[in-house]
Amino acid sequence: MGTIYDLIILGAGPAGLAAGLYGGRYRLDTLLIEKSQDGGQIAITSDIENYPGQMVEEEESGATLIRRMTKQVEKFGVHRVSAAIEKTELEGPVKRLIDSKGNVYEGKTVIIATGAHPRPIGCKNEKDFLGKGISFCATCDANFYEDMEVYVVGGGDSAIEEAIYLTKFARKVTVIHRRDQLRAAQSIQEKAFRNEKLHFMWDSVVDEVSGDGILDRMVVRNVKTGRLTEVLADPDDGMFGLFGFIGYLPNTGLLEDSGLAMENGYIRTNEDMHTNIEGVYAAGDVRVKSLRQVVTAAADGAIAACQAEHYVADMQ
Ligand code: NAP
């Protein structure tokens, strides 16, 4: 018979890593499963100024923060597996997670910390230009657009912060926003309006993108007047960049038939991270909550692991 772990954590973003740290320190036999790289969204975030103790001035980034979190988890003896879970059986005293290769992982408790992913821009031909002009990660792709033209879709904190970051590389950055007012915090807006490289297309959405292999044309529609504007790449550049920052969608596709209670695809929990299924907890961006930040994800992970420890202790 295989191992039945005390705790299985699904996802190694800030919530999952914090849960791993606490699970390991509680001496729970803990397995952390991640399908790609640790860190989730913050692994690809340039500047994180609002995680306590994290200093952008000292060259710290999302990636450096995650590296420290991962190292800390390893120190406390958490087992790691790289696998894509496709199916879950969460009811009953032994929970089962099954990966794409048919491997089965069993645990007395499960913390779901699968996070969220960027919402697609929603324009025609979008999929054809992913990685060929369209990006959802400024940190990853900004240097590719050195001295070129870049467009950013969105008007929230992410869009405006990342647009400002992109001005360090591109010669011109234009924010395309569907309304005539930004949603971003006032302090971020003030910084943006002071930046001479930043421009705005208000009341606008991207309808369509095209190009011969790489992105060199798009159609932008004014939602108030219906007027269509054709945006073409500068012939000297041959292409332009289009970055989408219009919110996130929860990574809960694999949990559709799990019996977990959800709201708009996000998992419902109480304030102690309990889901509607005994022994199953959710932490971080994947759950219904009012503030999705690194600091709240990490706090969720700690609370969930503490609850898992109580549950396992009560089973004995
Ligand atoms: P957000 O605050 O939800 O903003 C999403 C933006 O995308 C909004 O401007 C929205 O327009 C626009 N949008 C949504 N759907 C769209 C569509 N289908 N087509 C075109 N535009 C669309 O998302 P976020 O900026 O990713 O931030 C997520 C959370 O993280 C927020 O709570 C934010 O405060 C936080 N955050 C904080 C920081 C920071 O504090 N430094 C940095 C990044 C993120 P409307 O305005 O018209 O709705």
Residues whose N, C-alpha, C, O or C-beta is under 5 A from the ligand:
A	BS01	NAP	I121 G154 G155 G156 D157 S158 A159 R178 R179 R183 F245 I246 G247 R292
